[in-house]
């Protein structure tokens, strides 16, 4: 701590020359002999001057010098600790790389390795509310499923649709998945953790894993040492070279060798949430280590000197009951404030944005939105509080790439897919080569296309109201229901589109694989 002690604004220390100057000038002004020696003869001056016997009060010059010295040190910003910047994400970003090679259909664990991996993704998201998470699928090639986002429902929708059949290229390329995951963090401008849900790591990937220094790697092995048959989509089982059933095993010793060679954290899947708690702990530890290594800003400790300065200022008042009663009233108000008085008291010391920041850090987004004046942060608070329309109005007050991107996310929640597409396009227009915006634009376009196809398949009846769409409820045939388009959520549309998310991903991955070949 002592070795790290320094000042954020060292030029303020030049003001420390002022307190000694004050003391010197005060000493000269108190020297009565020096003041009169030019006017009165020396032999008479000794008889005329009466020196004070003693002083019972604090010398004002010493009080002023002490105040200035402490204030100067506080203004210089003494520090010895680091802290995260305000409004920085306090939860670690995570990329989940899901192995979709054919062996993940093995049924040595119930219901299968890939289905168990999906359940673990749900558990991990539940253990990390509000944290940014992305999903990457890989087999012989690697593809982005969902970019880094806080929308757990979106991640779950697409994660549940993962299947080995959607991969365009067989095999297992862990290096490609690692490279794609690293690029996501590079775009985000932060370090994080890459979690591999896999039944094995090929030897060719060891060199890539050794070089993954910026982002920590966690591997959760899925399967058993005994192995199990691989069940295909048509109900048959994969066979080996000899004609017998293929029984891929989870090579635990090989995973230990990967851990030893690369430094990655390795564990195997458990039936309870032990593995999820272990993963969450590793993610948090890796994030803390990354923040320390990146060097966050130094914490300004100068405000600790406000107390001593206030104490010295108290001596500048005349002693009496007014000061004592005032101090007593202030102490009582600090100890037992009513909500309204507490708010008024906070207004004396903190700006609305600062109060909003404190509420935001405490996850009290409702209160944060009421205090924040910055439109972007007010919109973020409203978005996290679930007030999407109000959040949209706040984002619309700013014409920046980030604002348009946030408007697109908010419009998706409101089910306004056409407007969301326009917002994402505007964001990309203002900030070229933005992977997150481009990925979300693809999702919005697909949802819009599915919405339009659904409307074409179900023409409006004469008795229907404008701007409404009718859905057939298979469980209630003959009943007619009308739901406003503006009220449709992305989840409701996902349930009504004919093309499943798995088919959408299969087409997307195939096109990406074709582009890579070209």
C-alpha positions as CSV (number, residue, x, y, z in Angstrom):
1,X,0.0,0.0,0.0
2,X,2.8,2.4,0.9
3,X,4.7,1.7,-2.3
4,X,1.5,2.5,-4.3
5,X,0.9,5.8,-2.6
6,X,0.9,8.7,-5.0
7,X,-1.2,11.7,-6.0
8,X,-3.6,11.8,-8.9
9,X,-3.2,15.6,-9.3
10,X,0.3,16.3,-8.0
11,X,0.5,19.9,-9.3
12,X,-1.9,20.8,-6.5
13,X,0.9,20.1,-4.0
14,X,2.6,23.4,-5.1
15,X,-0.1,25.1,-3.1
16,X,1.5,23.7,0.1
17,X,3.9,26.6,-0.1
18,X,1.0,28.9,0.8
19,X,0.4,27.7,4.5
20,X,4.1,28.5,5.5
21,X,3.7,31.9,3.9
22,X,0.6,32.5,5.9
23,X,2.3,31.6,9.1
24,X,5.3,33.8,8.3
25,X,3.1,36.8,7.5
26,X,1.0,36.2,10.6
27,X,4.2,36.1,12.8
28,X,5.3,39.4,11.3
29,X,1.9,41.0,11.9
30,X,2.0,39.8,15.6
31,X,5.4,41.3,16.2
32,X,4.5,44.6,17.9
33,X,8.1,45.6,18.4
34,X,8.8,45.3,14.6
35,X,5.7,47.2,13.8
36,X,6.6,50.3,16.0
37,X,10.4,50.3,15.8
38,X,10.5,52.8,12.9
39,X,8.2,55.3,14.8
40,X,9.4,55.1,18.4
41,X,12.9,55.4,19.8
42,X,14.3,52.0,21.0
43,X,14.9,53.2,24.6
44,X,11.3,54.2,24.8
45,X,9.8,51.3,22.9
46,X,10.8,48.8,25.6
47,X,8.9,50.8,28.2
48,X,5.8,51.3,26.2
49,X,5.2,47.7,24.9
50,X,3.2,45.3,27.0
51,X,3.7,41.7,25.9
52,X,0.7,39.4,26.2
53,X,1.0,36.9,29.0
54,X,-0.6,34.0,27.1
55,X,-3.2,33.0,24.6
56,X,-6.0,30.7,25.5
57,X,-7.6,30.6,22.1
58,X,-6.5,28.8,18.9
59,X,-4.4,31.1,16.8
60,X,-6.4,31.8,13.6
61,X,-3.3,31.8,11.4
62,X,-2.4,28.3,12.5
63,X,-6.0,27.2,11.9
64,X,-6.1,28.7,8.4
65,X,-2.7,27.1,7.5
66,X,-3.9,23.7,8.7
67,X,-7.1,24.0,6.7
68,X,-5.2,25.0,3.6
69,X,-2.7,22.2,4.0
70,X,-5.3,19.5,4.4
71,X,-7.5,20.9,1.6
72,X,-4.4,21.0,-0.7
73,X,-3.6,17.4,0.0
74,X,-7.2,16.4,-0.6
75,X,-7.3,18.3,-3.9
76,X,-4.1,16.6,-5.0
77,X,-5.9,13.3,-4.8
78,X,-4.0,10.9,-2.6
79,X,-4.5,7.3,-3.7
80,X,-3.1,3.8,-3.1
81,X,-5.9,1.5,-4.4
82,X,-7.5,0.8,-7.8
83,X,-11.2,0.8,-8.5
84,X,-13.5,0.1,-11.4
85,X,-14.8,3.1,-13.4
86,X,-18.3,4.2,-12.6
87,X,-21.1,2.4,-14.5
88,X,-18.7,-0.3,-15.6
89,X,-20.1,-3.7,-15.9
90,X,-19.7,-5.3,-12.5
91,X,-20.4,-8.8,-13.8
92,X,-18.0,-10.8,-15.8
93,X,-18.7,-11.3,-19.6
94,X,-18.9,-14.9,-20.7
95,X,-18.8,-16.8,-24.0
96,X,-20.2,-20.3,-23.9
97,X,-18.8,-22.5,-26.7
98,X,-21.0,-25.5,-27.2
99,X,-19.6,-28.6,-28.9
100,X,-22.0,-29.9,-31.5
101,X,-19.9,-32.7,-32.9
102,X,-21.9,-35.9,-33.5
103,X,-20.6,-37.6,-30.3
104,X,-22.5,-35.0,-28.3
105,X,-25.6,-37.1,-29.1
106,X,-24.3,-39.9,-26.9
107,X,-26.8,-41.0,-24.3
108,X,-24.4,-42.1,-21.6
109,X,-25.9,-39.3,-19.5
110,X,-29.6,-38.7,-19.6
111,X,-31.2,-37.5,-21.8
112,X,-28.0,-36.9,-23.9
113,X,-24.8,-35.0,-23.7
114,X,-26.1,-32.1,-25.8
115,X,-29.4,-31.9,-23.9
116,X,-27.6,-31.9,-20.6
117,X,-25.4,-29.1,-21.9
118,X,-28.5,-27.0,-22.7
119,X,-29.8,-27.5,-19.2
120,X,-26.5,-26.3,-17.8
121,X,-26.7,-23.2,-19.9
122,X,-30.0,-22.4,-18.3
123,X,-28.5,-22.9,-14.8
124,X,-25.5,-20.7,-15.7
125,X,-27.7,-17.9,-16.9
126,X,-29.8,-18.1,-13.7
127,X,-26.7,-17.8,-11.6
128,X,-25.6,-14.7,-13.5
129,X,-28.6,-12.3,-13.8
130,X,-27.8,-9.2,-15.8
131,X,-24.4,-10.4,-17.0
132,X,-23.4,-10.3,-20.6
133,X,-23.3,-13.8,-22.2
134,X,-22.7,-15.0,-25.8
135,X,-23.1,-18.5,-27.3
136,X,-20.9,-20.0,-30.0
137,X,-21.5,-23.4,-31.6
138,X,-18.7,-25.4,-33.1
139,X,-18.0,-28.7,-34.8
140,X,-15.8,-28.8,-37.9
141,X,-16.4,-25.0,-38.0
142,X,-17.4,-22.4,-35.5
143,X,-20.4,-20.0,-35.7
144,X,-21.9,-17.3,-33.6
145,X,-25.3,-18.2,-32.2
146,X,-26.0,-15.1,-30.0
147,X,-23.6,-12.2,-29.5
148,X,-22.8,-10.8,-26.0
149,X,-26.1,-9.7,-24.6
150,X,-27.9,-9.4,-21.2
151,X,-31.1,-10.8,-22.7
152,X,-31.3,-14.3,-21.0
153,X,-34.6,-15.2,-22.7
154,X,-33.0,-14.6,-26.2
155,X,-30.0,-16.8,-25.2
156,X,-32.2,-19.6,-23.9
157,X,-34.4,-19.5,-27.0
158,X,-31.5,-20.1,-29.4
159,X,-29.6,-22.4,-27.0
160,X,-32.6,-24.7,-26.7
161,X,-32.6,-25.0,-30.5
162,X,-28.9,-26.2,-30.7
163,X,-28.5,-29.6,-32.3
164,X,-25.7,-31.5,-33.9
165,X,-27.6,-31.7,-37.2
166,X,-27.4,-27.9,-37.8
167,X,-23.6,-27.9,-38.2
168,X,-22.5,-27.7,-41.8
169,X,-19.1,-29.4,-41.3
170,X,-18.4,-32.5,-39.2
171,X,-15.4,-32.9,-36.9
172,X,-14.2,-30.8,-34.0
173,X,-12.3,-27.5,-34.4
174,X,-11.8,-26.1,-30.9
175,X,-9.3,-23.6,-32.2
176,X,-11.9,-22.0,-34.4
177,X,-14.3,-21.6,-31.5
178,X,-11.6,-20.1,-29.4
179,X,-10.7,-17.6,-32.1
180,X,-14.3,-16.6,-32.6
181,X,-14.8,-16.2,-28.9
182,X,-11.7,-14.0,-28.5
183,X,-12.9,-11.8,-31.3
184,X,-16.2,-11.2,-29.4
185,X,-14.2,-9.9,-26.4
186,X,-11.9,-7.9,-28.6
187,X,-14.9,-6.1,-30.2
188,X,-16.4,-5.5,-26.7
189,X,-13.1,-4.1,-25.5
190,X,-12.9,-6.2,-22.4
191,X,-11.5,-9.5,-21.2
192,X,-13.7,-12.4,-20.0
193,X,-14.1,-16.1,-19.7
194,X,-14.6,-18.7,-22.5
195,X,-16.5,-21.8,-21.3
196,X,-16.3,-24.9,-23.4
197,X,-19.1,-27.4,-23.0
198,X,-17.6,-30.4,-24.7
199,X,-16.9,-34.1,-24.6
200,X,-13.2,-33.7,-25.5
201,X,-10.4,-31.4,-26.7
202,X,-8.4,-32.5,-29.8
203,X,-4.6,-32.4,-29.5
204,X,-4.4,-29.9,-32.4
205,X,-6.1,-27.3,-30.2
206,X,-3.5,-27.3,-27.4
207,X,-1.3,-24.6,-29.0
208,X,-4.3,-22.3,-29.4
209,X,-5.4,-22.8,-25.8
210,X,-1.9,-22.1,-24.5
211,X,-1.9,-18.8,-26.4
212,X,-5.3,-17.7,-24.9
213,X,-3.8,-15.4,-22.3
214,X,-6.1,-12.4,-22.6
215,X,-9.3,-14.4,-21.9
216,X,-9.4,-17.3,-19.4
217,X,-10.6,-20.7,-20.5
218,X,-12.9,-23.0,-18.5
219,X,-13.7,-26.5,-19.8
220,X,-16.6,-28.6,-18.6
221,X,-16.3,-32.2,-19.7
222,X,-19.7,-33.7,-20.6
223,X,-20.0,-37.5,-20.6
224,X,-18.8,-40.5,-18.7
225,X,-15.6,-42.5,-18.7
226,X,-17.6,-45.6,-19.7
227,X,-19.1,-43.9,-22.8
228,X,-22.4,-44.6,-24.4
229,X,-24.1,-45.1,-27.8
230,X,-24.7,-42.2,-30.1
231,X,-28.3,-41.9,-31.1
232,X,-29.1,-40.2,-34.4
233,X,-32.2,-38.2,-35.4
234,X,-33.9,-41.2,-37.0
235,X,-33.5,-43.3,-33.9
236,X,-30.6,-45.4,-35.1
237,X,-27.2,-45.6,-33.5
238,X,-23.8,-44.7,-35.0
239,X,-21.6,-47.6,-35.7
240,X,-17.8,-48.0,-35.7
241,X,-15.4,-49.4,-38.2
242,X,-16.2,-53.0,-37.1
243,X,-19.9,-52.6,-37.4
244,X,-20.6,-52.4,-33.7
245,X,-22.1,-49.4,-31.9
246,X,-19.8,-46.4,-31.5
247,X,-19.3,-45.8,-27.8
248,X,-17.4,-42.5,-27.4
249,X,-15.9,-42.0,-23.9
250,X,-15.1,-38.9,-22.0
251,X,-11.3,-39.2,-21.6
252,X,-10.8,-37.7,-18.2
253,X,-7.0,-38.2,-18.3
254,X,-6.8,-36.3,-21.5
255,X,-8.7,-33.4,-20.0
256,X,-6.2,-33.4,-17.1
257,X,-3.4,-33.3,-19.6
258,X,-5.1,-30.3,-21.3
259,X,-5.3,-28.6,-17.9
260,X,-1.6,-29.2,-17.2
261,X,-0.5,-28.1,-20.7
262,X,-2.6,-25.0,-21.1
263,X,-3.5,-23.8,-17.6
264,X,-7.2,-24.0,-18.4
265,X,-9.6,-24.8,-15.5
266,X,-11.1,-28.2,-16.2
267,X,-14.0,-30.1,-14.5
268,X,-16.6,-32.7,-15.4
269,X,-20.4,-32.4,-15.3
270,X,-22.3,-33.2,-12.2
271,X,-25.9,-34.1,-11.6
272,X,-26.4,-31.2,-9.1
273,X,-25.4,-27.6,-9.4
274,X,-21.9,-28.1,-8.0
275,X,-20.4,-27.6,-11.5
276,X,-22.4,-24.5,-12.1
277,X,-21.3,-23.0,-8.8
278,X,-17.7,-23.9,-9.7
279,X,-18.0,-22.3,-13.1
280,X,-19.5,-19.1,-11.6
281,X,-16.6,-18.9,-9.1
282,X,-14.0,-19.3,-11.8
283,X,-15.7,-16.7,-14.0
284,X,-15.7,-14.2,-11.1
285,X,-12.1,-14.9,-10.2
286,X,-10.9,-14.6,-13.8
287,X,-12.8,-11.3,-14.2
288,X,-11.2,-9.9,-11.0
289,X,-7.7,-11.0,-12.1
290,X,-8.3,-9.4,-15.6
291,X,-9.4,-6.1,-14.0
292,X,-6.3,-6.0,-11.8
293,X,-4.0,-6.8,-14.7
294,X,-5.7,-4.2,-17.0
295,X,-5.2,-1.6,-14.3
296,X,-8.4,0.1,-13.5
297,X,-8.4,3.7,-12.4
298,X,-7.0,4.7,-9.0
299,X,-9.5,5.4,-6.2
300,X,-9.4,9.0,-5.1
301,X,-9.0,9.0,-1.3
302,X,-8.9,12.7,-0.9
303,X,-12.5,12.8,0.3
304,X,-11.4,11.1,3.5
305,X,-9.9,14.5,4.5
306,X,-13.2,16.2,4.4
307,X,-13.9,15.2,8.0
308,X,-10.8,16.7,9.5
309,X,-11.3,19.9,7.4
310,X,-14.9,20.2,8.7
311,X,-13.7,19.7,12.2
312,X,-11.1,22.5,11.9
313,X,-13.8,24.7,10.4
314,X,-15.9,24.2,13.5
315,X,-13.3,26.0,15.5
316,X,-13.9,29.1,13.4
317,X,-17.3,29.5,15.0
318,X,-17.8,31.3,18.2
319,X,-18.4,29.0,21.1
320,X,-22.0,29.0,22.3
321,X,-25.3,27.2,22.4
322,X,-26.2,28.0,18.8
323,X,-23.3,25.8,17.5
324,X,-24.0,23.0,20.0
325,X,-27.7,22.8,19.3
326,X,-27.1,22.9,15.6
327,X,-24.6,20.1,15.8
328,X,-27.1,18.1,17.9
329,X,-29.9,18.7,15.4
330,X,-27.7,17.6,12.5
331,X,-26.6,14.4,14.4
332,X,-30.3,13.5,15.1
333,X,-31.2,14.1,11.5
334,X,-28.4,11.9,10.3
335,X,-29.3,9.1,12.6
336,X,-33.1,9.1,12.2
337,X,-34.0,10.7,8.8
338,X,-37.4,10.2,7.3
339,X,-37.4,9.2,3.6
340,X,-38.2,12.7,2.4
341,X,-35.6,14.2,4.7
342,X,-33.0,11.6,3.6
343,X,-33.7,12.5,0.0
344,X,-33.4,16.2,0.7
345,X,-30.2,15.5,2.6
346,X,-28.7,13.5,-0.3
347,X,-29.6,16.5,-2.6
348,X,-27.3,18.6,-0.5
349,X,-24.3,16.4,-1.3
350,X,-24.9,14.5,-4.5
351,X,-26.1,15.5,-7.9
352,X,-29.1,13.6,-9.4
353,X,-26.7,11.7,-11.7
354,X,-24.6,10.6,-8.7
355,X,-27.6,9.5,-6.8
356,X,-28.8,7.6,-9.9
357,X,-25.4,5.9,-10.1
358,X,-25.6,4.7,-6.5
359,X,-29.1,3.3,-7.1
360,X,-27.9,1.7,-10.4
361,X,-25.0,0.0,-8.7
362,X,-27.4,-1.4,-6.1
363,X,-29.6,-2.8,-8.9
364,X,-32.4,-0.5,-7.9
365,X,-33.1,0.5,-11.5
366,X,-36.5,2.1,-10.8
367,X,-35.0,4.6,-8.4
368,X,-32.0,5.1,-10.7
369,X,-34.2,6.0,-13.6
370,X,-35.9,8.6,-11.4
371,X,-32.6,10.4,-10.6
372,X,-30.5,10.0,-13.8
373,X,-30.5,12.9,-16.2
374,X,-28.2,11.5,-18.8
375,X,-30.6,10.1,-21.5
376,X,-28.4,7.1,-22.3
377,X,-28.1,6.0,-18.7
378,X,-31.7,6.8,-17.9
379,X,-32.6,4.6,-20.9
380,X,-30.4,1.8,-19.6
381,X,-32.0,2.0,-16.2
382,X,-35.5,2.0,-17.6
383,X,-34.6,-0.9,-19.9
384,X,-33.3,-3.0,-17.0
385,X,-36.4,-2.1,-15.0
386,X,-38.6,-3.5,-17.8
387,X,-40.1,-0.1,-18.9
388,X,-39.2,-0.6,-22.6
389,X,-41.4,2.2,-24.0
390,X,-40.0,4.7,-21.6
391,X,-36.5,3.4,-22.3
392,X,-37.2,3.9,-26.0
393,X,-38.2,7.5,-25.5
394,X,-35.0,8.2,-23.5
395,X,-32.7,6.6,-26.1
396,X,-34.5,8.6,-28.9
397,X,-33.2,11.8,-27.4
398,X,-29.7,11.1,-28.6
399,X,-28.5,10.6,-32.2
400,X,-25.5,8.2,-31.7
401,X,-24.7,4.7,-32.9
402,X,-25.1,3.4,-29.3
403,X,-28.4,5.1,-29.0
404,X,-29.8,3.6,-32.2
405,X,-28.4,0.2,-31.2
406,X,-30.2,0.4,-27.8
407,X,-33.4,1.5,-29.6
408,X,-33.2,-1.6,-31.7
409,X,-32.9,-3.9,-28.7
410,X,-35.8,-2.1,-27.0
411,X,-38.0,-2.3,-30.1
412,X,-37.3,-6.1,-30.3
413,X,-38.8,-6.4,-26.8
414,X,-41.8,-4.3,-27.9
415,X,-42.3,-6.6,-30.9
416,X,-41.7,-3.8,-33.4
417,X,-39.5,-5.7,-35.7
418,X,-39.6,-3.3,-38.7
419,X,-38.6,-0.4,-36.6
420,X,-35.9,-2.5,-34.9
421,X,-34.4,-3.3,-38.3
422,X,-34.3,0.4,-39.2
423,X,-32.7,1.2,-35.8
424,X,-30.0,-1.4,-36.3
425,X,-29.3,-0.2,-39.8
426,X,-29.0,3.4,-38.5
427,X,-26.5,2.2,-35.8
428,X,-24.4,0.4,-38.4
429,X,-24.5,3.4,-40.7
430,X,-23.0,5.5,-37.9
431,X,-20.5,2.9,-36.8
432,X,-19.2,0.6,-39.5
433,X,-18.1,-3.0,-38.8
434,X,-20.1,-3.4,-35.5
435,X,-20.5,-7.2,-35.1
436,X,-23.1,-6.9,-32.3
437,X,-25.3,-4.6,-34.3
438,X,-24.9,-6.7,-37.4
439,X,-25.8,-9.9,-35.6
440,X,-28.9,-8.4,-34.0
441,X,-29.9,-6.9,-37.3
442,X,-30.0,-10.4,-38.8
443,X,-32.2,-11.6,-35.9
444,X,-34.5,-8.7,-36.4
445,X,-34.8,-9.2,-40.1
446,X,-35.6,-12.9,-39.6
447,X,-38.3,-12.1,-37.1
448,X,-39.7,-9.4,-39.4
449,X,-39.7,-11.8,-42.3
450,X,-41.5,-14.4,-40.2
451,X,-44.0,-11.8,-39.1
452,X,-44.7,-10.8,-42.7
453,X,-45.0,-14.4,-43.9
454,X,-47.5,-15.1,-41.1
455,X,-49.6,-12.1,-42.1
456,X,-49.7,-13.2,-45.7
457,X,-50.7,-16.7,-44.7
458,X,-53.6,-15.4,-42.5
459,X,-55.5,-12.7,-44.5
460,X,-57.6,-10.4,-42.4
461,X,-61.3,-11.1,-42.1
462,X,-63.8,-8.3,-42.8
463,X,-64.7,-8.0,-39.1
464,X,-61.1,-7.6,-38.0
465,X,-59.8,-4.3,-36.8
466,X,-57.0,-2.6,-38.7
467,X,-53.4,-3.2,-37.5
468,X,-54.3,-6.5,-35.9
469,X,-53.4,-10.1,-36.6
470,X,-55.4,-13.2,-35.9
471,X,-53.8,-16.4,-34.6
472,X,-55.4,-19.9,-34.8
473,X,-55.4,-21.5,-31.4
474,X,-55.3,-25.2,-32.1
475,X,-56.6,-26.0,-28.6
476,X,-59.6,-23.7,-29.1
477,X,-60.7,-24.2,-32.8
478,X,-63.5,-22.0,-33.9
479,X,-62.6,-19.2,-31.4
480,X,-61.4,-16.0,-32.9
481,X,-58.9,-13.9,-31.1
482,X,-57.3,-10.6,-31.9
483,X,-53.9,-9.4,-30.6
484,X,-52.4,-6.1,-31.4
485,X,-49.1,-6.3,-33.3
486,X,-47.6,-3.8,-31.0
487,X,-48.3,-6.1,-28.1
488,X,-46.5,-9.1,-29.7
489,X,-43.2,-10.0,-28.0
490,X,-40.3,-11.7,-29.7
491,X,-41.1,-14.9,-27.7
492,X,-44.7,-15.0,-29.0
493,X,-43.5,-14.5,-32.6
494,X,-40.9,-17.3,-32.1
495,X,-43.8,-19.6,-31.2
496,X,-45.7,-18.7,-34.3
497,X,-43.1,-18.7,-37.0
498,X,-43.0,-21.8,-39.2
499,X,-39.2,-21.9,-39.5
500,X,-37.7,-23.0,-36.2
501,X,-34.6,-21.3,-34.7
502,X,-32.7,-24.5,-35.4
503,X,-33.5,-24.3,-39.1
504,X,-32.5,-20.6,-39.2
505,X,-29.2,-21.4,-37.6
506,X,-28.6,-24.3,-39.9
507,X,-29.1,-22.1,-42.9
508,X,-26.9,-19.3,-41.4
509,X,-24.1,-21.7,-40.6
510,X,-24.2,-23.3,-44.0
511,X,-23.9,-19.9,-45.7
512,X,-21.0,-18.9,-43.4
513,X,-19.3,-22.2,-44.1
514,X,-19.7,-21.6,-47.9
515,X,-18.3,-18.1,-47.5
516,X,-15.3,-19.4,-45.7
517,X,-14.6,-21.9,-48.5
518,X,-14.7,-19.1,-51.0
